[in-house]
Amino acid sequence: MKIRTSLMRSAAAFFFVVFLVVDVVRSEKCTRTCIAQNCNTLSIKYGKYCGIGHFGCPGEEPCDDLDACCMVHDNCVDSKGMTNISCHKKFQRCVSRLSKSIKQSKNKKVGFSTQCPYSVVIPTVNQGMEIGIMFSQLVVSLADRLFVNPATI
C-alpha cells in the first residue's frame, strides 16, 4: 500500500510538471518566419515548426522538407496528444525518408538555412524525438500502473 501511495504521489508530481511545461510551451506565439536557432541543442528552433513549443501559424507553409515533417508531427500531436508514440514514429519515418533523399542527391538537397544545415539539424531532431518517445513510454507506463483495475490485482 505504501509503495502504491508513493507511486501515486510521484506520478501526480510528474504530471503536474508536464502540464506546466505544456502550458508554457503553448503560450508561445505562432511563427510566420523561418527561424534557425540552437541547431545542435534540444532547444532547437528550426523553420516554423521544428522545436519544442515552436509552431507555425495556421496556413503557414513549411520552410523546407524537414520543417514539413515537423508540421505533420505538430498536427498529429495536437489531435492525438503529446504522448502519442505513433505520431513520434511517423515523424521519425518522415525524417528517415528525407535523409535517404539527401544521400541520393549526393548532399545537393539542402534545407532553407546555411547556418543550420541538415547535417546538424537532422541528428538534433532525431535525438529530441528519441527523448520524446522515451518520455511518452514513461507516461503510458505510469498511467497503466496508476489506473490498474483493482479487480485484476
C-alpha positions as CSV (number, residue, x, y, z in Angstrom):
1,M,0.0,0.0,0.0
2,K,2.9,2.4,0.9
3,I,4.5,1.7,-2.5
4,R,1.3,2.4,-4.4
5,T,0.8,5.7,-2.5
6,S,4.4,6.7,-3.1
7,L,4.0,5.8,-6.8
8,M,0.8,7.9,-7.0
9,R,2.4,10.9,-5.4
10,S,5.4,10.7,-7.7
11,A,3.1,10.3,-10.7
12,A,1.0,13.2,-9.6
13,A,4.1,15.4,-9.3
14,F,5.3,14.2,-12.6
15,F,2.0,15.0,-14.4
16,F,1.9,18.4,-12.7
17,V,5.3,19.3,-14.1
18,V,4.3,18.0,-17.5
19,F,1.1,20.1,-17.6
20,L,3.1,23.2,-16.5
21,V,5.6,22.6,-19.3
22,V,2.8,22.1,-21.9
23,D,1.1,25.3,-20.7
24,V,4.3,27.3,-21.0
25,V,5.1,25.8,-24.4
26,R,1.7,26.5,-25.8
27,S,1.8,30.1,-24.5
28,E,4.3,31.0,-27.2
29,K,3.1,32.8,-30.3
30,C,2.9,31.1,-33.7
31,T,5.6,31.8,-36.2
32,R,5.4,33.3,-39.7
33,T,9.1,33.4,-40.5
34,C,11.7,30.7,-41.0
35,I,14.0,30.6,-37.9
36,A,17.3,28.8,-37.4
37,Q,18.4,28.9,-33.7
38,N,20.2,26.5,-31.3
39,C,20.5,24.0,-34.2
40,N,22.6,21.5,-32.3
41,T,20.8,21.6,-28.9
42,L,17.5,20.3,-27.7
43,S,16.2,23.9,-27.5
44,I,16.4,24.0,-31.3
45,K,14.0,26.3,-33.3
46,Y,14.2,25.4,-37.0
47,G,11.9,26.6,-39.7
48,K,8.4,27.4,-38.5
49,Y,7.5,24.0,-36.9
50,C,10.6,22.2,-35.6
51,G,11.4,22.5,-31.9
52,I,9.5,22.2,-28.6
53,G,6.9,24.9,-28.4
54,H,7.9,26.2,-31.8
55,F,5.0,26.1,-34.3
56,G,3.8,27.9,-37.4
57,C,0.6,30.0,-37.7
58,P,-2.3,28.2,-39.3
59,G,-1.9,28.0,-43.0
60,E,1.8,28.8,-43.0
61,E,3.9,26.8,-45.5
62,P,6.9,24.9,-44.0
63,C,10.3,26.3,-44.8
64,D,11.7,23.1,-46.3
65,D,11.2,19.3,-46.2
66,L,12.4,18.8,-42.6
67,D,10.1,21.6,-41.5
68,A,7.3,19.8,-43.3
69,C,8.0,16.7,-41.2
70,C,7.8,18.8,-38.1
71,M,4.5,20.4,-39.3
72,V,2.9,17.0,-39.8
73,H,4.1,15.9,-36.3
74,D,2.8,19.1,-34.7
75,N,-0.6,18.5,-36.3
76,C,-0.6,14.8,-35.2
77,V,0.2,15.5,-31.5
78,D,-2.3,18.4,-31.5
79,S,-5.0,16.0,-32.4
80,K,-3.8,12.8,-30.7
81,G,-1.9,14.1,-27.7
82,M,1.7,14.9,-26.9
83,T,2.5,11.4,-25.7
84,N,1.1,9.6,-28.8
85,I,4.0,7.4,-29.8
86,S,2.6,6.7,-33.3
87,C,3.0,10.5,-34.0
88,H,6.6,10.3,-33.0
89,K,7.3,7.2,-35.0
90,K,5.6,8.8,-38.1
91,F,7.9,11.8,-37.7
92,Q,11.0,9.5,-37.5
93,R,9.9,7.8,-40.7
94,C,9.5,11.2,-42.4
95,V,12.9,12.3,-41.4
96,S,14.4,9.0,-42.4
97,R,12.9,9.4,-45.9
98,L,14.4,12.9,-46.1
99,S,17.8,11.6,-45.0
100,K,17.7,9.0,-47.8
101,S,16.7,11.6,-50.3
102,I,19.6,13.8,-49.2
103,K,22.1,10.9,-49.6
104,Q,20.6,10.1,-53.1
105,S,21.1,13.7,-54.1
106,K,24.8,13.4,-53.0
107,N,24.1,16.1,-50.4
108,K,22.9,18.6,-53.0
109,K,19.5,18.7,-51.4
110,V,19.7,21.3,-48.6
111,G,17.5,23.0,-46.2
112,F,16.5,26.6,-46.1
113,S,19.3,27.6,-43.7
114,T,23.1,27.7,-44.4
115,Q,23.6,28.5,-40.7
116,C,21.8,25.3,-39.7
117,P,22.5,22.6,-42.3
118,Y,20.6,19.4,-42.5
119,S,23.8,17.6,-41.3
120,V,23.4,19.3,-38.0
121,V,19.7,19.7,-37.6
122,I,18.6,16.2,-38.5
123,P,20.7,14.5,-35.8
124,T,19.4,17.1,-33.3
125,V,15.7,16.5,-34.1
126,N,16.3,12.7,-34.1
127,Q,17.8,12.9,-30.6
128,G,14.9,15.1,-29.4
129,M,12.4,12.6,-30.8
130,E,14.1,9.7,-29.1
131,I,13.8,11.5,-25.8
132,G,10.1,12.3,-26.7
133,I,9.4,8.6,-27.3
134,M,11.1,7.7,-24.0
135,F,9.1,10.3,-22.2
136,S,5.8,9.1,-23.8
137,Q,6.5,5.5,-22.9
138,L,7.2,6.5,-19.3
139,V,3.9,8.4,-19.1
140,V,1.9,5.5,-20.6
141,S,3.6,3.1,-18.2
142,L,2.8,5.3,-15.2
143,A,-0.7,5.7,-16.3
144,D,-1.1,1.9,-16.7
145,R,0.2,1.4,-13.2
146,L,-1.9,4.1,-11.6
147,F,-5.2,3.2,-13.3
148,V,-5.0,-0.5,-12.9
149,N,-8.4,-2.1,-12.4
150,P,-8.4,-3.2,-8.7
151,A,-10.4,-6.3,-9.6
152,T,-7.4,-7.7,-11.6
153,I,-5.0,-7.5,-8.7
